[in-house]
């Protein structure tokens, strides 16, 4: 197996606190990384680098772990341009929101859905995302939810069953019957294609009792819970996440002190999704409050056609630093190691021996430039599973 040494790295984020000065980022100056197959074999000072079969010169650029986008909704058809335009223009808009995407997704062929998915995956990869989670939730029938997951599972191991996105329009007059479908026939059809189960616990979607029933049914089938919690209002979602040992409580915009304490004292990661607040002009989550309390925080895009149509983790980092109280170091950690924690993974989100060889080089001397130079396409080279996949020749 061929080994490759990426050398002349000006600044390397390892997310290994035993490296460098002992900060969570494990920052190494004048660094090198040895890749063996699809794994990191070594990382450290360039002067100490072991021999390799081939070398790649980073020309003094910064290197970071590949981004881990732990919350997205990429199996869909159509878009909601008119809805966004109306919202940003202060006009009333009466179309169906999520239901609009549900109708378009149901009408799309498998080939069209997969082509759309791979388009956004390539877009994200160019911006440094090497691991992504994605959900169903725009089919809301047994057939359409199962096919969405089957399509997603061909491209990622991190697939989430979200039949409980909203109550299906077909069951508008009988939400209890829809919960029965989601926890019964639909769950049986979707379980073979998914690792996770999710529910939108919110007024207008599913209440705490319904969410508990859905997540508990998923756990009984071997799916691990995650939850859309406390996005639009205060509610039971975060407490339920901690109770059920959910890997992640996502959004976390409206939190009581008890909610913050529950996250800080549990293994549940608070996944913040600033693209949603940007796109809807909603209140920003308070990352500073969570971090100071000791909660683990992840950043993710929430890429979806309605409320956060961005695949850019660098953009979300810039928003988190500017509007959510995070430092640049905290934001880069949350977009890499934090996302890995939200997926309960230890093989991604870091550049250490044994980790998957996922990393990005920046056209910048430091990771801080991701927040310092918002909107600039700084990711110039990406390695995914040890293969250089995008960028230009060094």
C-alpha positions in Angstrom: 0.0 0.0 0.0 1.4 3.4 -1.0 2.1 6.0 1.7 1.9 9.7 1.1 3.5 12.4 3.2 1.8 15.8 3.2 4.6 18.1 4.3 5.3 21.8 4.7 1.9 22.4 6.5 2.1 25.8 8.1 -0.5 25.1 10.8 -2.2 21.7 11.4 -5.4 21.3 13.4 -5.3 17.7 14.8 -8.1 17.9 17.5 -5.7 16.0 19.7 -5.1 17.9 22.9 -1.9 16.0 23.6 -0.4 17.7 20.6 1.0 21.3 20.4 0.3 23.5 23.3 -2.4 21.2 24.8 -5.5 23.2 23.5 -8.5 21.2 22.2 -7.3 21.8 18.6 -3.9 20.2 19.2 -2.4 22.8 16.9 1.0 21.9 15.4 3.1 24.5 13.5 5.4 23.5 10.6 3.7 20.1 10.4 3.3 17.0 8.3 0.8 14.2 8.0 1.5 10.6 6.8 -1.4 8.8 5.0 -1.3 5.1 4.6 -4.2 3.8 2.5 -7.4 5.4 3.9 -5.9 6.1 7.4 -3.7 8.6 9.1 -0.5 6.8 10.0 1.3 9.7 11.7 1.0 13.5 12.4 3.5 15.8 13.9 6.4 18.2 13.2 7.6 18.1 9.7 11.2 17.7 10.9 10.2 14.5 12.6 8.3 13.0 9.7 8.9 9.3 8.8 9.8 8.3 5.2 7.0 7.8 2.7 6.6 6.5 -0.9 5.4 9.9 -2.2 5.4 13.4 -0.9 2.9 16.3 -1.3 4.0 19.9 -0.6 1.3 21.9 1.2 3.3 25.1 0.5 2.8 26.5 4.0 -1.0 26.3 3.9 -3.1 25.4 7.0 -4.6 21.9 7.2 -7.7 20.9 9.1 -9.8 17.7 9.6 -12.5 17.2 7.0 -15.7 18.8 8.1 -18.3 16.4 9.7 -21.8 17.7 8.7 -24.0 15.8 11.1 -27.4 17.2 10.1 -28.7 17.5 6.6 -31.8 16.8 4.5 -30.5 16.0 1.0 -32.9 13.6 -0.5 -35.5 15.9 -2.0 -36.7 17.4 -5.2 -37.5 20.9 -6.3 -36.7 24.1 -4.3 -38.6 26.8 -2.5 -37.2 29.9 -4.1 -40.5 31.8 -4.0 -41.0 31.0 -0.3 -37.5 32.4 0.5 -38.0 35.4 -1.7 -41.3 36.3 0.0 -39.8 35.8 3.5 -36.8 38.0 2.7 -39.1 40.6 1.1 -41.5 40.8 4.0 -44.4 39.4 2.0 -47.0 36.9 3.1 -46.6 33.5 1.5 -49.3 30.8 1.6 -47.7 27.8 -0.2 -47.1 24.6 1.7 -43.6 24.8 3.1 -42.4 21.3 3.8 -45.5 20.0 2.1 -44.3 21.6 -1.1 -41.1 19.6 -1.0 -43.0 16.5 -0.1 -45.2 16.7 -3.2 -42.1 17.3 -5.4 -40.2 14.5 -3.8 -43.0 12.0 -4.2 -43.3 12.9 -7.9 -39.6 12.5 -8.6 -37.9 9.4 -9.9 -35.3 7.5 -8.0 -32.7 8.7 -10.6 -33.7 12.3 -10.1 -33.5 12.1 -6.3 -30.1 10.5 -6.5 -28.7 13.0 -9.0 -29.9 15.8 -6.8 -28.3 14.2 -3.7 -24.9 13.6 -5.4 -24.9 17.2 -6.8 -25.0 18.6 -3.3 -22.6 16.1 -2.0 -20.0 17.2 -4.6 -20.8 20.8 -3.7 -20.1 20.1 0.0 -17.0 18.1 -0.7 -15.5 21.0 -2.6 -16.0 23.0 0.6 -14.2 20.5 2.8 -17.0 18.2 4.0 -15.8 14.6 4.1 -18.6 13.0 6.3 -22.2 13.8 6.2 -25.4 12.6 7.8 -28.7 12.9 5.9 -32.3 12.2 6.6 -35.5 11.1 4.9 -38.6 13.1 5.8 -39.8 14.4 2.4 -41.7 11.3 1.4 -44.0 10.6 4.4 -45.3 7.4 2.9 -43.8 4.0 3.6 -42.6 3.6 0.0 -41.2 7.1 -0.3 -39.4 7.1 3.1 -37.8 3.7 2.4 -36.6 4.7 -1.0 -35.1 8.0 0.3 -33.1 6.0 2.8 -32.1 3.4 0.3 -30.8 6.1 -2.0 -29.0 7.9 0.8 -27.4 4.7 2.1 -25.6 4.2 -1.2 -23.6 7.4 -0.3 -23.2 7.5 3.5 -23.3 5.2 6.5 -24.9 8.1 8.5 -28.5 7.7 7.4 -31.5 8.9 9.5 -35.1 7.8 9.4 -37.2 10.9 9.7 -40.7 9.7 8.9 -41.7 12.0 11.8 -40.7 15.2 10.1 -44.3 16.5 10.0 -47.6 14.7 10.1 -48.2 13.5 6.6 -50.8 15.6 4.7 -52.6 12.3 4.1 -53.2 12.0 7.8 -53.9 15.6 8.6 -57.2 14.7 10.3 -55.7 11.7 12.2 -52.2 12.4 13.6 -52.4 9.4 15.9 -52.8 7.1 13.0 -49.8 8.6 11.4 -47.7 8.0 14.5 -48.9 4.4 14.4 -47.7 4.2 10.8 -44.3 5.8 11.6 -43.7 3.4 14.5 -45.1 0.3 12.7 -45.1 -0.5 9.0 -43.0 2.5 7.9 -40.4 1.8 10.6 -40.1 -1.8 9.6 -39.5 -0.8 5.9 -37.0 1.9 6.8 -34.9 0.2 9.5 -32.7 -1.9 7.1 -31.5 1.3 5.4 -30.9 3.5 8.5 -28.6 3.9 11.5 -30.6 6.7 13.3 -34.2 7.7 14.0 -35.2 11.4 14.3 -38.3 13.3 15.1 -39.3 17.0 14.8 -40.5 17.6 18.4 -42.2 21.0 18.1 -45.6 22.7 18.2 -47.2 21.9 14.9 -45.3 18.7 14.4 -45.0 16.1 17.2 -45.4 16.7 20.9 -43.3 15.2 23.7 -45.4 12.0 24.1 -45.5 11.3 20.4 -41.8 12.0 20.1 -41.0 9.6 22.9 -43.2 6.9 21.4 -41.5 7.3 18.0 -37.9 7.3 19.3 -38.6 4.4 21.7 -40.0 2.3 18.9 -36.9 3.1 16.8 -34.6 2.1 19.7 -36.4 -1.2 20.0 -35.5 -1.8 16.3 -31.9 -0.9 16.8 -32.0 2.7 15.5 -30.3 5.2 17.8 -32.2 8.5 18.5 -31.5 12.0 17.6 -34.0 14.8 17.7 -35.0 18.2 16.3 -35.4 20.0 19.6 -36.4 23.5 20.8 -36.0 25.2 17.5 -39.1 27.4 17.3 -40.1 27.5 21.0 -39.4 26.1 24.4 -40.5 22.5 24.6 -39.7 19.0 25.9 -37.3 18.0 23.1 -34.0 18.6 24.8 -35.1 16.9 28.1 -36.3 14.0 26.0 -33.0 13.7 24.2 -31.1 13.5 27.5 -33.6 11.0 28.9 -33.3 8.7 25.8 -29.5 9.1 25.4 -30.0 10.7 22.0 -26.7 11.2 20.2 -27.7 14.8 19.4 -30.4 17.4 20.1 -30.4 19.6 17.1 -31.2 23.4 16.8 -31.4 24.1 20.6 -32.4 27.7 20.0 -34.8 28.1 23.0 -33.3 26.6 26.2 -34.2 26.8 29.8 -31.5 26.5 32.5 -32.7 23.0 33.0 -32.3 22.2 29.3 -28.7 23.5 29.4 -27.9 21.5 32.5 -29.4 18.4 30.9 -27.1 18.7 27.9 -24.1 19.5 30.0 -24.6 16.4 32.2 -25.4 13.9 29.4 -23.7 12.4 26.4 -26.1 14.2 24.1 -24.4 16.8 21.8 -26.1 20.1 21.2 -26.0 20.5 17.4 -26.4 24.1 16.3 -27.5 25.0 12.8 -26.9 28.7 12.1 -27.9 28.4 8.5 -31.5 28.0 9.6 -31.4 31.2 11.7 -29.7 33.1 8.8 -32.3 31.9 6.3 -35.4 32.6 8.5 -34.1 35.7 10.5 -34.8 33.8 13.7 -33.1 34.3 17.0 -29.6 32.8 17.2 -28.8 29.9 19.5 -26.5 30.9 22.4 -23.4 28.7 21.8 -21.5 30.6 24.5 -24.0 29.6 27.2 -23.8 25.9 26.2 -20.0 25.8 26.0 -19.6 27.7 29.3 -21.9 25.2 31.0 -19.8 22.2 29.7 -22.1 20.9 26.9 -20.6 19.4 23.8 -21.5 21.5 20.8 -21.5 20.6 17.1 -22.0 22.8 14.1 -23.9 21.6 11.0 -25.5 23.0 7.9 -29.1 21.7 8.1 -28.9 21.8 4.3 -32.5 21.6 3.1 -34.5 23.4 0.4 -36.8 25.3 2.9 -35.0 26.8 5.9 -31.3 26.4 5.3 -30.3 25.9 1.7 -26.5 25.9 2.2 -24.0 23.1 2.0 -21.1 25.3 3.3 -19.6 24.4 6.7 -17.2 27.4 6.4 -20.2 29.7 6.1 -21.7 28.1 9.2 -18.4 28.6 11.1 -18.4 32.3 10.2 -22.0 32.7 11.4 -21.3 30.9 14.6 -18.3 33.1 15.4 -20.1 36.3 14.4 -23.5 35.7 15.8 -23.5 32.8 18.3 -20.7 33.7 20.6 -18.2 31.1 19.6 -14.4 31.7 19.2 -12.8 30.6 15.9 -11.1 27.7 17.7 -14.4 26.5 19.2 -16.2 26.8 15.8 -13.7 24.8 13.9 -13.7 22.1 16.7 -17.5 21.9 16.6 -17.5 21.6 12.8 -15.1 18.7 12.9 -14.7 16.8 16.3 -18.1 18.1 17.5 -19.8 16.7 14.4 -18.0 13.4 15.0 -19.3 13.3 18.6 -22.8 14.0 17.3 -22.5 10.8 15.2 -20.7 9.0 18.0 -17.7 8.4 15.9 -14.0 8.5 16.9 -12.5 7.7 13.5 -13.3 11.1 11.9 -13.1 14.8 12.8 -9.4 14.5 13.9 -6.0 14.1 12.3 -4.3 11.4 14.5 -2.9 8.0 13.9 -5.6 5.5 13.1 -8.2 8.1 12.1 -9.7 8.1 8.6 -7.6 10.1 6.3 -10.0 13.0 5.8 -8.5 16.5 5.7 -8.6 19.8 3.9 -5.9 22.3 3.0 -6.8 26.0 3.1 -5.5 28.8 1.0 -4.6 30.5 4.3 -2.0 30.3 7.0 -4.5 29.5 9.8 -7.9 27.9 10.4 -9.0 31.3 11.8 -9.3 32.6 8.3 -12.5 30.5 7.9 -14.2 33.1 10.1 -11.8 36.0 9.3 -12.5 35.8 5.6 -16.2 34.8 5.3 -17.5 33.9 1.9 -14.1 33.3 0.4 -13.6 29.8 -1.0 -10.5 28.9 1.1 -10.6 25.1 0.8 -8.2 24.3 -2.0 -7.4 20.6 -1.5 -9.5 17.8 0.1 -8.5 14.3 1.0 -11.3 11.8 1.7 -10.4 8.3 2.9 -6.9 9.0 1.8 -7.7 10.0 -1.8 -7.2 13.5 -3.0 -10.6 14.4 -4.4 -10.8 18.1 -5.2 -8.6 21.1 -5.7 -5.7 21.9 -7.9 -2.3 20.4 -8.3 0.2 21.4 -5.6 
